[in-house]
């Protein structure tokens, strides 16, 4: 547990912090980053000694008139005390918020992203057995946001903010913020399928599958992915839809046949290697790419961005024969009569959600969510954390390497972000994924023709 206080001055804060350190003898110091006022030590709830809490006047708070405490839950990768550059930026931002809000503290709790004791399980358990322990603000991924909102575990933002009416949001972020027409989230981090490639080998990535076949440039993707995200993105780019008028999962057999036919051609030409049928997740495709088994691969942006930043930092000057090593582009477009020939990729992301439906802190928590999704902060934080920004202006704020003339994060990522659309709700994806996975594998391994595989996929979805 970490608490961020609102000090009257930096000097007074340090004195109070020293007093708290003496009182909490079992606590360990939090790793520090930049020269900002230090936060109180972190310790387990079972061993933590009572902390000295300061009011705006600098005096210890009375037991019956203590400060407002905002409880914030985050997964480990967003821990403000992680000691990483992104963690330090978030810690500074939280301290800045409390410095602007006298009498406010922020209590950060780190929860596993999923599984027992994770964000969703902890939120559901607190809602049932200990409502007072629910978080005021909670960082949630898309699937968990949807599940939590459907279970009534979250407070909508409707009536509390107009932040999402700002035109400065990418479309995927707008979709991410809402469940149906109700806003449950404030987006702060994005992720999307993109094509990572080595420009030394693939100078100009092919825009569509026809050019890909002509160029004989192998393309890696996770064909055995249970959610079939690559095949699904190709199907959507070709004009397919995933649900009917009643919201039930559906597939267009003709469009799916055209996508599978191009995958078959690519497989026969060895542009899609046969061994991709063994790759079960984008992480497997990323590993194969890193091992040099191919020079372009469909992977998550959160896999590519940290590696690309490291490659930029470690590669030699282009003037001396070096190169940027890695680059990113949109996925190839499957040409078909229904296709608009516009790239489309599937995206997801993280939001700040209100995790306490009966809290008196809704307005204050909303102000904190707005503060944590402000564009200039997101520009620095998303680049440091290795996530896509949810706002166009935040991408504009990314810093390009001074020694890499012509390299631009904006020119690489803007087309990807503009073409990103939120992937379908988990209940739709759960039904579509296995069907598309089987059809893809059947075609790539020669067990079925594209026509037969597509027909079988459509029939399986039509069975009640």
C-alpha positions as CSV (number, residue, x, y, z in Angstrom):
1,X,0.0,0.0,0.0
2,X,1.3,3.4,-0.9
3,X,-0.1,6.7,0.2
4,X,0.4,10.0,-1.6
5,X,-0.2,13.1,0.7
6,X,-1.0,16.7,-0.1
7,X,1.8,18.6,1.7
8,X,1.8,22.3,2.7
9,X,5.4,22.5,1.5
10,X,8.2,20.2,0.4
11,X,10.2,21.0,3.6
12,X,7.2,20.2,5.9
13,X,6.5,17.1,3.9
14,X,10.0,15.8,4.5
15,X,9.8,16.4,8.2
16,X,6.4,14.6,8.4
17,X,7.8,11.8,6.3
18,X,10.7,11.3,8.7
19,X,8.3,11.2,11.6
20,X,6.3,8.6,9.8
21,X,9.4,6.5,9.0
22,X,10.2,6.5,12.7
23,X,6.7,5.4,13.6
24,X,6.5,2.7,11.0
25,X,9.6,0.8,12.0
26,X,8.8,-2.3,10.0
27,X,8.4,-0.5,6.7
28,X,10.9,-0.5,3.9
29,X,11.8,2.6,1.8
30,X,10.2,3.0,-1.6
31,X,12.6,3.2,-4.5
32,X,13.0,6.8,-5.6
33,X,13.4,8.3,-9.1
34,X,13.4,12.1,-9.7
35,X,13.9,14.7,-7.0
36,X,10.3,14.9,-5.8
37,X,8.8,14.8,-2.3
38,X,9.1,11.1,-1.2
39,X,6.0,9.1,-0.4
40,X,5.4,7.1,2.8
41,X,6.9,3.7,3.0
42,X,5.1,0.6,1.6
43,X,4.4,-2.3,3.9
44,X,1.9,-5.1,4.1
45,X,-1.4,-4.4,5.8
46,X,-0.6,-6.9,8.5
47,X,2.6,-5.2,9.6
48,X,2.0,-1.5,8.8
49,X,2.2,0.8,11.8
50,X,-0.2,3.7,12.0
51,X,0.9,6.5,9.7
52,X,1.1,10.2,10.7
53,X,-1.4,11.8,8.3
54,X,-1.0,15.5,7.6
55,X,-3.9,18.0,7.1
56,X,-3.5,21.1,4.8
57,X,-2.3,23.0,7.8
58,X,0.5,20.6,8.4
59,X,-0.9,19.3,11.7
60,X,-1.7,15.6,12.4
61,X,-5.3,14.9,11.4
62,X,-7.9,14.2,14.1
63,X,-9.1,10.7,14.2
64,X,-12.7,11.7,13.4
65,X,-11.8,14.4,10.9
66,X,-9.1,12.8,8.7
67,X,-8.2,13.6,5.1
68,X,-10.1,12.2,2.1
69,X,-8.4,9.1,1.0
70,X,-8.7,7.9,-2.6
71,X,-8.0,4.2,-3.0
72,X,-6.5,3.3,-6.4
73,X,-5.9,-0.3,-7.6
74,X,-3.4,-1.0,-10.3
75,X,-1.8,-4.2,-11.8
76,X,2.0,-4.7,-11.3
77,X,2.9,-3.1,-14.7
78,X,1.4,0.2,-13.6
79,X,2.9,0.2,-10.1
80,X,4.1,3.8,-9.4
81,X,6.7,2.4,-7.1
82,X,8.2,0.0,-9.6
83,X,11.3,2.1,-10.1
84,X,10.8,2.1,-13.8
85,X,10.7,5.4,-15.8
86,X,7.0,4.9,-16.3
87,X,6.5,4.2,-12.6
88,X,8.4,7.3,-11.7
89,X,6.3,9.4,-14.0
90,X,3.0,8.1,-12.5
91,X,4.3,8.6,-9.0
92,X,5.2,12.2,-9.8
93,X,1.8,12.7,-11.3
94,X,0.0,11.4,-8.2
95,X,2.0,13.6,-6.0
96,X,1.2,16.6,-8.2
97,X,-2.5,15.8,-7.8
98,X,-2.3,15.7,-4.1
99,X,-0.3,18.9,-3.9
100,X,-3.1,20.6,-5.8
101,X,-5.8,19.1,-3.5
102,X,-5.2,20.0,0.1
103,X,-6.5,17.3,2.5
104,X,-6.4,14.5,-0.1
105,X,-4.4,11.3,0.1
106,X,-4.0,8.6,-2.6
107,X,-3.7,5.0,-1.4
108,X,-2.3,2.8,-4.2
109,X,-2.8,-1.0,-3.9
110,X,-1.2,-3.4,-6.4
111,X,-3.3,-6.3,-7.5
112,X,-2.6,-9.1,-10.0
113,X,-4.0,-8.4,-13.5
114,X,-6.1,-11.6,-13.5
115,X,-6.8,-14.8,-11.6
116,X,-7.4,-15.4,-7.8
117,X,-6.8,-12.1,-5.9
118,X,-6.6,-10.2,-9.2
119,X,-8.4,-7.0,-10.1
120,X,-11.8,-8.6,-11.1
121,X,-11.9,-11.2,-8.3
122,X,-10.9,-8.6,-5.7
123,X,-13.5,-6.1,-6.9
124,X,-16.3,-8.7,-6.9
125,X,-15.3,-10.0,-3.4
126,X,-15.1,-6.5,-2.0
127,X,-18.5,-5.7,-3.5
128,X,-20.0,-8.7,-1.8
129,X,-18.3,-8.8,1.6
130,X,-16.5,-5.6,2.3
131,X,-18.0,-2.6,0.3
132,X,-15.9,-0.2,2.2
133,X,-12.8,-1.8,0.7
134,X,-13.8,-1.1,-2.9
135,X,-11.4,1.1,-4.9
136,X,-12.4,4.7,-5.8
137,X,-10.4,4.3,-9.0
138,X,-9.2,1.1,-10.7
139,X,-7.1,0.4,-13.8
140,X,-8.9,-2.2,-15.9
141,X,-8.3,-3.9,-19.3
142,X,-11.1,-4.1,-21.9
143,X,-12.4,-7.5,-21.0
144,X,-12.4,-6.9,-17.3
145,X,-14.0,-3.5,-17.7
146,X,-16.9,-5.1,-19.7
147,X,-17.3,-8.0,-17.2
148,X,-17.2,-5.7,-14.2
149,X,-19.7,-3.2,-15.7
150,X,-22.1,-6.0,-16.7
151,X,-22.0,-7.3,-13.1
152,X,-22.8,-3.8,-11.7
153,X,-19.5,-3.4,-10.0
154,X,-18.6,-0.1,-11.6
155,X,-20.0,3.5,-11.4
156,X,-20.7,5.1,-14.8
157,X,-19.0,8.4,-15.5
158,X,-22.2,9.8,-17.1
159,X,-23.0,13.2,-15.6
160,X,-19.5,13.4,-14.0
161,X,-17.3,14.4,-16.9
162,X,-17.5,15.5,-20.5
163,X,-13.9,14.6,-21.2
164,X,-14.8,12.0,-23.9
165,X,-16.6,14.7,-25.9
166,X,-13.2,16.2,-26.7
167,X,-12.3,15.4,-30.4
168,X,-8.8,14.5,-29.2
169,X,-9.4,10.8,-28.9
170,X,-8.7,7.9,-31.3
171,X,-11.7,5.9,-32.3
172,X,-10.6,2.8,-30.6
173,X,-10.3,4.8,-27.3
174,X,-13.9,6.1,-27.7
175,X,-15.1,2.5,-28.2
176,X,-13.0,1.4,-25.2
177,X,-14.5,4.0,-22.9
178,X,-18.1,2.8,-23.4
179,X,-20.2,-0.3,-22.8
180,X,-23.0,0.2,-25.3
181,X,-23.8,3.9,-24.8
182,X,-22.7,4.3,-21.2
183,X,-19.2,5.5,-20.3
184,X,-17.5,3.4,-17.8
185,X,-13.8,4.2,-18.5
186,X,-11.3,6.9,-19.1
187,X,-8.7,5.4,-21.6
188,X,-5.0,5.8,-20.7
189,X,-3.2,3.1,-22.6
190,X,-3.7,1.3,-25.9
191,X,-2.5,-1.8,-27.6
192,X,-3.1,-3.0,-31.2
193,X,-2.0,-5.7,-33.6
194,X,0.7,-4.2,-36.0
195,X,3.3,-5.5,-38.4
196,X,6.8,-5.4,-36.9
197,X,9.5,-5.6,-39.6
198,X,13.2,-5.2,-40.2
199,X,13.7,-2.3,-42.7
200,X,17.1,-3.6,-43.7
201,X,15.4,-6.7,-45.2
202,X,11.9,-5.3,-45.9
203,X,12.5,-1.7,-47.0
204,X,8.9,-1.1,-48.0
205,X,6.3,-3.4,-46.4
206,X,3.6,-4.6,-48.9
207,X,0.3,-2.8,-48.5
208,X,-1.9,-5.8,-49.4
209,X,-1.7,-9.5,-49.9
210,X,-1.2,-9.3,-53.6
211,X,1.9,-7.2,-53.2
212,X,3.0,-9.5,-50.4
213,X,2.8,-12.5,-52.7
214,X,4.6,-10.7,-55.5
215,X,7.4,-9.6,-53.1
216,X,7.8,-13.1,-51.6
217,X,8.3,-11.6,-48.2
218,X,7.3,-14.2,-45.5
219,X,4.8,-13.0,-42.9
220,X,4.5,-14.5,-39.5
221,X,1.3,-14.6,-37.5
222,X,-0.1,-16.9,-34.7
223,X,-2.4,-19.1,-36.8
224,X,-3.4,-21.3,-33.8
225,X,-4.5,-18.3,-31.7
226,X,-7.7,-19.4,-30.0
227,X,-9.1,-15.9,-30.6
228,X,-7.8,-15.9,-34.2
229,X,-7.1,-12.2,-34.0
230,X,-5.1,-12.0,-37.2
231,X,-7.7,-13.9,-39.3
232,X,-10.4,-11.8,-37.7
233,X,-8.6,-8.5,-38.5
234,X,-8.3,-9.6,-42.1
235,X,-12.0,-10.6,-42.3
236,X,-13.1,-7.3,-40.9
237,X,-10.7,-5.4,-43.3
238,X,-12.4,-7.3,-46.1
239,X,-15.8,-5.9,-45.1
240,X,-17.0,-8.8,-42.9
241,X,-19.2,-8.3,-39.8
242,X,-19.1,-10.3,-36.6
243,X,-22.7,-9.9,-35.3
244,X,-26.2,-9.8,-36.7
245,X,-29.1,-7.4,-35.9
246,X,-29.8,-9.3,-32.7
247,X,-26.2,-9.1,-31.6
248,X,-25.5,-12.8,-32.2
249,X,-22.1,-13.8,-33.5
250,X,-22.1,-14.3,-37.3
251,X,-19.8,-14.7,-40.2
252,X,-20.2,-13.9,-43.9
253,X,-19.2,-17.1,-45.8
254,X,-18.2,-15.4,-49.0
255,X,-15.9,-12.8,-47.4
256,X,-14.4,-15.5,-45.1
257,X,-13.7,-17.7,-48.2
258,X,-11.8,-14.9,-49.9
259,X,-9.6,-14.3,-46.8
260,X,-8.9,-18.0,-46.4
261,X,-8.2,-18.3,-50.2
262,X,-5.4,-15.6,-49.9
263,X,-4.0,-17.4,-46.9
264,X,-3.9,-20.6,-48.9
265,X,-2.1,-18.8,-51.8
266,X,0.4,-17.3,-49.3
267,X,1.0,-20.7,-47.7
268,X,1.6,-22.4,-51.1
269,X,4.0,-19.7,-52.0
270,X,5.7,-20.1,-48.6
271,X,5.0,-16.4,-47.8
272,X,3.1,-17.8,-44.8
273,X,5.5,-20.5,-43.4
274,X,3.9,-23.8,-42.5
275,X,5.1,-23.7,-39.0
276,X,2.9,-20.7,-38.1
277,X,0.2,-23.3,-37.5
278,X,2.0,-24.1,-34.2
279,X,2.0,-20.5,-33.0
280,X,-0.8,-20.1,-30.4
281,X,-0.5,-16.5,-29.4
282,X,0.9,-13.2,-30.7
283,X,3.7,-13.7,-28.1
284,X,4.7,-16.8,-30.0
285,X,4.9,-14.9,-33.3
286,X,6.9,-12.2,-31.5
287,X,9.4,-14.8,-30.2
288,X,9.8,-16.3,-33.7
289,X,10.4,-12.8,-35.1
290,X,13.0,-12.1,-32.4
291,X,14.7,-15.4,-33.2
292,X,15.1,-14.3,-36.9
293,X,12.7,-16.9,-38.3
294,X,11.0,-14.1,-40.3
295,X,11.5,-10.4,-41.0
296,X,7.9,-9.3,-40.5
297,X,5.3,-10.5,-38.0
298,X,1.8,-9.6,-36.7
299,X,2.4,-8.8,-33.0
300,X,1.1,-6.5,-30.3
301,X,2.3,-2.9,-30.1
302,X,3.2,-3.5,-26.4
303,X,5.7,-6.2,-27.6
304,X,7.1,-4.1,-30.4
305,X,7.5,-0.7,-28.7
306,X,9.9,-1.5,-25.9
307,X,12.1,-3.6,-28.2
308,X,12.1,-0.9,-30.9
309,X,13.0,1.8,-28.4
310,X,15.9,-0.4,-27.1
311,X,17.0,-1.1,-30.7
312,X,17.1,2.6,-31.4
313,X,19.2,3.2,-28.3
314,X,21.7,0.4,-29.1
315,X,22.0,0.5,-32.9
316,X,24.8,2.4,-34.5
317,X,24.6,5.7,-36.4
318,X,23.1,5.2,-39.9
319,X,25.9,7.4,-41.3
320,X,28.3,4.7,-40.1
321,X,26.3,1.8,-41.7
322,X,23.9,1.2,-38.8
323,X,20.1,1.1,-39.0
324,X,17.1,1.5,-36.7
325,X,16.7,-2.3,-36.8
326,X,13.0,-2.4,-36.2
327,X,10.0,-0.6,-37.7
328,X,6.2,-0.9,-37.6
329,X,3.4,-0.7,-40.2
330,X,-0.2,-1.6,-40.6
331,X,-1.2,-5.1,-41.4
332,X,-1.6,-6.0,-45.1
333,X,-5.0,-5.6,-46.6
334,X,-6.8,-8.6,-48.1
335,X,-8.0,-7.5,-51.5
336,X,-11.6,-8.6,-52.2
337,X,-14.7,-7.1,-54.0
338,X,-16.0,-5.9,-50.6
339,X,-12.8,-4.5,-49.3
340,X,-12.2,-0.7,-49.1
341,X,-8.5,-1.4,-49.4
342,X,-8.1,0.5,-46.1
343,X,-6.0,-1.0,-43.3
344,X,-7.8,-2.2,-40.2
345,X,-6.4,-3.6,-37.1
346,X,-7.8,-4.9,-33.8
347,X,-7.0,-2.9,-30.7
348,X,-7.6,-3.0,-27.0
349,X,-6.5,-1.0,-24.0
350,X,-6.7,0.1,-20.4
351,X,-9.0,2.6,-18.7
352,X,-9.4,4.2,-15.3
353,X,-12.8,3.1,-13.9
354,X,-14.8,4.1,-10.8
355,X,-14.8,1.0,-8.7
356,X,-17.1,2.0,-5.9
357,X,-20.7,2.4,-6.7
358,X,-21.6,4.0,-3.3
359,X,-18.6,6.2,-2.7
360,X,-18.7,9.9,-1.8
361,X,-15.6,10.4,-3.9
362,X,-17.1,10.0,-7.4
363,X,-16.4,13.6,-8.3
364,X,-12.9,13.7,-6.8
365,X,-12.1,10.3,-8.4
366,X,-13.3,11.6,-11.7
367,X,-11.0,14.6,-11.4
368,X,-8.1,12.3,-10.7
369,X,-9.0,10.2,-13.8
370,X,-9.1,13.3,-15.9
371,X,-5.7,14.4,-14.5
372,X,-4.2,11.0,-15.3
373,X,-5.5,11.1,-18.9
374,X,-4.3,14.6,-19.7
375,X,-2.6,14.7,-23.1
376,X,0.9,16.1,-22.1
377,X,1.2,13.6,-19.3
378,X,0.1,10.7,-21.5
379,X,2.6,11.7,-24.1
380,X,5.5,11.1,-21.7
381,X,3.9,8.2,-19.8
382,X,2.8,6.0,-22.8
383,X,6.2,6.4,-24.5
384,X,8.0,5.4,-21.3
385,X,5.5,2.5,-20.6
386,X,5.5,1.1,-24.1
387,X,1.8,1.5,-24.9
388,X,0.0,3.3,-27.6
389,X,-1.5,6.6,-26.7
390,X,-5.3,7.0,-26.7
391,X,-5.1,10.7,-27.9
392,X,-3.6,12.0,-31.2
393,X,-2.1,15.0,-29.4
394,X,-0.3,12.6,-27.0
395,X,1.3,10.8,-30.0
396,X,2.4,14.2,-31.3
397,X,4.2,14.7,-27.9
398,X,6.4,11.5,-28.3
399,X,10.1,12.3,-28.5
400,X,12.0,11.1,-31.5
401,X,15.7,10.2,-31.3
402,X,17.9,13.2,-32.1
403,X,20.5,11.1,-33.8
404,X,18.0,9.4,-36.2
405,X,17.3,11.8,-39.0
406,X,14.1,10.8,-40.7
407,X,12.9,8.4,-38.0
408,X,9.5,9.4,-36.6
409,X,7.3,7.5,-34.1
410,X,4.4,9.6,-35.4
411,X,4.8,8.5,-39.0
412,X,5.0,4.9,-38.0
413,X,2.2,4.8,-35.4
414,X,-0.3,7.3,-36.7
415,X,-1.6,5.0,-39.6
416,X,-1.9,2.1,-37.1
417,X,-3.8,4.1,-34.6
418,X,-6.1,5.6,-37.2
419,X,-7.0,2.2,-38.5
420,X,-7.4,0.6,-35.0
421,X,-10.8,-0.6,-33.9
422,X,-11.7,-2.2,-30.6
423,X,-11.9,-6.0,-30.9
424,X,-15.3,-7.5,-30.4
425,X,-16.8,-8.1,-26.9
426,X,-15.4,-11.1,-25.1
427,X,-18.7,-13.1,-25.4
428,X,-18.6,-12.6,-29.2
429,X,-14.8,-13.3,-29.5
430,X,-15.2,-16.5,-27.4
431,X,-17.6,-17.9,-30.0
432,X,-15.9,-16.5,-33.1
433,X,-12.3,-17.2,-32.2
434,X,-12.3,-21.1,-32.1
435,X,-14.4,-21.3,-35.3
436,X,-12.0,-18.9,-37.2
437,X,-9.0,-20.7,-35.6
438,X,-10.1,-24.1,-36.9
439,X,-10.9,-22.7,-40.4
440,X,-7.5,-21.1,-40.6
441,X,-5.6,-24.2,-39.5
442,X,-7.7,-26.5,-41.8
443,X,-6.7,-24.3,-44.8
444,X,-3.0,-23.9,-43.9
445,X,-2.6,-27.6,-43.2
446,X,-4.4,-28.7,-46.3
447,X,-7.3,-30.4,-44.4
448,X,-10.0,-28.4,-46.2
449,X,-10.5,-26.0,-49.1
450,X,-11.2,-22.3,-48.3
451,X,-14.8,-22.8,-49.4
452,X,-15.4,-25.9,-47.2
453,X,-13.7,-24.3,-44.2
454,X,-15.7,-21.1,-44.5
455,X,-19.0,-23.1,-44.9
456,X,-18.2,-25.2,-41.9
457,X,-17.4,-22.1,-39.8
458,X,-20.7,-20.4,-40.7
459,X,-22.7,-23.6,-40.0
460,X,-21.1,-24.0,-36.5
461,X,-22.2,-20.5,-35.6
462,X,-25.7,-21.1,-36.8
463,X,-26.2,-24.1,-34.5
464,X,-28.2,-23.0,-31.4
